[in-house]
């Protein structure tokens, strides 16, 4: 019969009890009443069992303590009295207990199984460990921020929870020689992580793996082989500044400083920028920043607040052929584009007017060329001077025309525009 939650006697008689609740902190060793170290003993002592297993336990009284005959004994699990029907008297001094289909311990330190005398005093106790063996750790990833240290993290296993205290050890060694080493600084970037602070060699690969052990067994991850130079990363670029580009309402300038940690090493860096509007969670990523520390974002919405972030990826360190690891994104920096002075809803582009030379094929070809230029000249200086001059001229032209239209009387405004075509 499966173990159940203690309840009124009538309820216990009517239906089988549900699985055992495992709640309280286990007290290691057998608790005793008073000084009676030999008053009673529970067997087996501190068992470890797989989830779903059954347990046959006995509480045997020694000597003749008052009220401690088998008929007067009862069991508790984590402070809750177990139903009487789970027990049976074997003889005058021994009470047996049968538990079936055990659930996993809800505390890794074990669960208290206690034998009591009739008056409630504790005669003996045992820690009950119910759980699963560890699964094979996987998904090991490592990085270094100064080429002298290494930080690794991993996933504990597909199932994850073992219900028992499980110890994870990160091991490493030089690939072709040397002895196994054990990482000592755990939980540095999360529950399953470790940091090796120093004494790592360059220009030679390391083998890295994770071992998991608990009371029910052990498991070992696959071996990860890496060279420190191939897993270098940095802090995010500091001092990110975002500013307007004069009066250009569709552009923002982004500038930042190279990460200071690797200035003394032979490396190159490439950068990524991402940006979003204030009321959106969708980021747009600019990939082709190369190794510059400034960038011009074009094609933005006028009069809009943008949040901008930058991250860095070092590569080519001491001739390494592999790309490094992207840093975290910098803290968001906000800036707004100027409001458009052109008419139309939302600051959109002004529609060409009939009779204006700019409404012909030349205007369309210029727009197509500049559209291509904006698309392919992100974060590069390619013809941006020409583009800036054209944008400034266009804005000045629109501003002048709008002022003229506000000054001219209605009759002369139509004449100034010329006959309709």
Secondary structure, 3 states (H helix, E strand, C coil): CCCCCCCCHHHHHHCCCCCCCCCCCCCCCCCCCCCCCCCEEEECCCCEEECCCCEEEEEEECCCCCCCCHHHCEEEECCEECCHHHEEEEECCEEEEEECCCCCCCCCCCEEEEEECCCCCEEEEEEEEEECCCCCCEEEEEEECCCCCEEEEEECCCCCCCCCCCEEEEEEEECCCCCCEECCEECCCCCCEEEECCCCCCCCCEEEEEEEEECCEEEECCCEEECHHHHECCCCCEEEEEEEECCEEEEEEEEEECCHHHCCCCCEEEEEEEEEECCCCCCEEECCCCCCCEEEECCCCCCCEEEEEEEEEEECHHHCCCECCCCCCCCCEEEECCCCCCCCHHHCCCCCCCCCHHHCHHHHHHHHHHHHHHHHCCCCCCCHHHHHHHHHHHHHHHHHHHHHHHHCCHHHHHHHHCCCC
